[in-house]
Amino acid sequence: MLRKALNGRFFSIPRGDLARTLYDTISDRVEVLYSVSMHSVIQNAQGVVVELSGGERRCFDLLAIRIGMKRPM
């Protein structure tokens, strides 16, 4: 869609600008967690159950992750 709107021209978005725009768009409707890691992820019929680094288990309909370059997987 973007390529079509730009008539095939190259377009670059700085990562910080993209991250800020995405966060500003979703932050009032979506829970965003920072400084946690996942120990396990189990998918079931209702969504996913995630065990977080503090031992807490949480259920989510959708799980999207960002893996940093310096973070262990």
N, C-alpha and C positions, 0 to 999 in steps of 0.2 A: 504494500500500500504506500509506504513512504517512498520507495524507489519510483513508483509510478507518479507520485505527486511531484517528485524532483526531476522527472524526465530522465532517470537513469544516472544522474550526476552523483558523484561521491559526496557523502555527508558524514561528518564526524561530530559526535556529542561527547564532551568531556565526561568521564566517569562520575565525578562529583556532582555535576549538574544533573545527570541521569538519576543518580541515587537520590538526590534531594527532591527531584520532581516526583519520582515514584513514591518516596516516603510521604511527601506532602499530600499526594493523591489518596493514599490508603490509610494514613495514620489514625484518622478518626473512626475508621470502620474495621480495622484489622489489628489484632494484637501482634506487636513486634517484640521479639525477645533478643536481648543482647547478652554477650559474655556467658553464654551457656553452650555446652556441647551435648551431642546426642550419644547415648550409650547403646540404644537399640531402637529400632523402628519396626513395628508389626502392623501390617495392613489387615483390616477385617472388613466386613460388610458395611460398617458404619463410618469408616475412615481409617485413620492411623492412630496407634497408641505409641507414644514416644517416651522413652525413659531418658530424663535429662541428667546432666552431670551432678546435680545435687541429690539424685535418687528419686526425685518426683516423677510420677507418671502422669502424662497429659494426653487427652484425646483431641484430635483435630480432624476437621473435614478435609482440609487441604494443607499440605506441608510444602513450603518452598524454602530452600536453604541457600545461603551464600557461604562459600568456602573461601576463606582468605588464603593468600599465598603463603603466609607464615604460620598458618594454623594446621595442626595435625588433623587428618581425616578421621 
